[in-house]
């Protein structure tokens, strides 16, 4: 039986698949990856089914060892520093790990999350139809909790026996700098026009109050036009909720299912991962778009994800281009 | 309900990004509004429209989640409008459920405090509470956190000044005109007047959530001995 043994894991690192859908009406949020695009890239690089579960790694980094038969793994996300047995690898790559080999990730130049996928996907029992971890209530994932040293992550049989090794190169993994697109609503009419204009014209910073539930923003406070209590209604991933204090919070993967404060807008799904990759203190700007433009942007991301992967040779060349790093192909 | 529906204004379609539309029937806690939420929820459930992935009923709105690779906002609004015209009003007979609740120590931590604030005897609070029937308006906030209404006027009190950091699963909580039966342990500022041994949420069960939105809930007072069984 082969798998990945956790030697060391940063805080709050969990198993995530695409998310848990269909239970929001029962108060159970979708969870899933903070950066769904990077998660999808790692899975696709291995030919995994879209619902395969992978490790979500925070800036705390990780250290895992391969046990048993060799494993193909892929990682993608922010610019983390990846090493195999102490040898530097690209920030996103497919590599083959043999028994005893160690793979480590440390925080790097930018980014808050990276994903480690294994060919076949991590084998944890689905709970309410998903392998995602909702750690706050011990739902799903590895025993319902964040990873700890000595956990052994078992792997499901892989569809693609030998995916090409090498760096993963795609514009989808470039450092996000563009303004994050936001669709107004559902309660934009609870805000003054000045507040809405302020939100879209002034920079905000990610505050130190951040986790998988959401990121609080630092910047100009947003005034409500009237009251700020609403009768609770549903919350969508990426909702920008503004409580009485006027300080906005962007609700992310583990958000609550309903809320009683007005929501000014919702991040375009295409930009949720790019937003989540920002670290505390980093600046973020927001740009207004409508639901159709946000949909077009999302379909654009799916097209880019579906783009046929580069050939093995192209991957090799690309990996050699990355700062003279090591050829990640194993001998 | 059909008699009053003509007085109700048409729903508003609010964007929640490119993957969900909120169909807002009103902004208050109101049985007539909730009837419309339930009717649309049932109609969408029956219609099984490809691309509509999930609905989230609340007191006064229905969030309709969709797959943007299949549908656009305009398609969803059109489909919902058509259903509202065709299927409205739908009267469904709700499931009735009886929930055993223990109002004795140690399961009713805030009953004495609530009774004192209400100027009623504890026994009377329990009587009034257990005589009423409730509608399950929505699950919200946390997994299996069931919101019921409406609490009889005589029992309506504001939240406690000092929130509790945790009440156990099954806690029966009151604040304002609302009642919550908690599916999971949670912090709360509401008064815990009792606790049910029923597990609202049990992942090991074939049906993990015992209630559905729209259920009619009656209360049966039980003793501490019965609770412990």
Contacts between the chains, C-beta under 8 A, distances in Angstrom:
chain1	res1	chain2	res2	distance
A	21	B	53	6.3
A	21	B	54	6.0
A	22	B	53	7.5
A	22	B	54	5.4
A	23	B	143	7.9
A	24	B	54	6.1
A	24	B	56	4.8
A	24	B	63	7.7
A	24	B	65	7.5
A	25	B	54	7.2
A	25	B	55	6.5
A	25	B	56	5.0
A	25	B	57	6.2
A	25	B	138	8.0
A	25	B	139	6.3
A	25	B	213	6.5
A	26	B	139	4.9
A	26	B	143	6.7
A	26	B	144	6.3
A	26	B	201	7.6
A	26	B	208	7.6
A	26	B	209	4.7
A	27	B	139	4.0
A	27	B	140	5.8
A	27	B	141	6.4
A	27	B	142	5.5
A	27	B	143	4.7
A	27	B	144	5.8
A	27	B	145	5.0
A	27	B	183	7.0
A	28	B	143	4.6
A	28	B	144	7.7
A	127	B	203	5.9
A	128	B	203	7.0
A	128	B	208	6.6
A	134	B	143	7.7
A	137	B	142	7.3
A	137	B	143	5.4
A	137	B	184	5.4
A	139	B	143	6.9
A	139	B	203	6.8
A	183	B	15	5.1
A	183	B	16	7.9
A	183	B	17	5.1
A	183	B	18	6.3
A	184	B	15	6.8
A	185	B	14	4.8
A	185	B	15	3.9
A	185	B	16	6.6
A	185	B	22	7.7
A	186	B	14	3.5
A	186	B	15	6.4
A	186	B	16	5.3
A	186	B	22	4.5
A	186	B	24	7.3
A	187	B	14	7.5
A	230	B	27	6.9
A	231	B	27	6.1
A	231	B	28	6.2
A	231	B	29	5.7
A	231	B	58	7.7
A	231	B	59	5.1
A	231	B	60	5.5
A	232	B	58	5.8
A	232	B	59	6.5
A	232	B	138	7.3
A	232	B	140	5.4
A	232	B	141	7.6
A	232	B	147	7.7
A	233	B	22	6.3
A	233	B	24	7.4
A	233	B	58	4.5
A	233	B	59	7.6
A	233	B	60	6.9
A	233	B	61	4.5
A	233	B	63	6.9
A	234	B	16	7.2
A	234	B	20	7.5
A	234	B	22	6.5
A	234	B	56	3.9
A	234	B	58	5.8
A	234	B	61	6.9
A	234	B	63	3.3
A	235	B	16	7.9
A	236	B	16	3.8
A	236	B	17	5.3
A	236	B	19	6.7
A	236	B	20	4.6
A	236	B	63	7.1
A	236	B	65	7.5
A	237	B	17	7.5
A	237	B	19	7.7
A	238	B	17	5.9
A	239	B	16	6.8
A	239	B	17	7.9
A	256	B	140	7.7
A	256	B	141	5.2
A	256	B	142	6.8
A	257	B	56	7.0
A	257	B	139	7.1
A	257	B	140	5.7
A	257	B	141	6.5
A	257	B	142	7.6
A	258	B	56	7.6
A	258	B	58	5.9
A	258	B	138	6.8
A	258	B	140	3.4
A	258	B	141	5.8
A	259	B	141	7.9
A	263	B	16	7.6
A	266	B	15	7.0
A	266	B	16	5.2
A	266	B	17	3.5
A	266	B	20	7.9
A	267	B	17	6.9
A	268	B	17	6.6
A	268	B	18	6.4
A	269	B	17	6.2
A	269	B	18	6.1
A	269	B	19	5.7
A	269	B	68	7.3
A	290	B	15	7.8
A	291	B	15	4.9
A	291	B	17	7.0
A	291	B	18	4.8
A	291	B	72	7.6
A	291	B	73	4.2
A	292	B	18	7.6
A	292	B	72	6.2
A	292	B	73	6.5
A	292	B	74	7.6
A	294	B	17	6.3
A	294	B	18	3.7
A	295	B	18	4.2
A	295	B	68	4.5
A	295	B	72	5.7
A	295	B	73	7.2
A	298	B	18	6.0
A	298	B	19	7.9
A	298	B	68	5.3
A	299	B	68	6.9
A	299	B	69	6.7
A	302	B	69	6.4
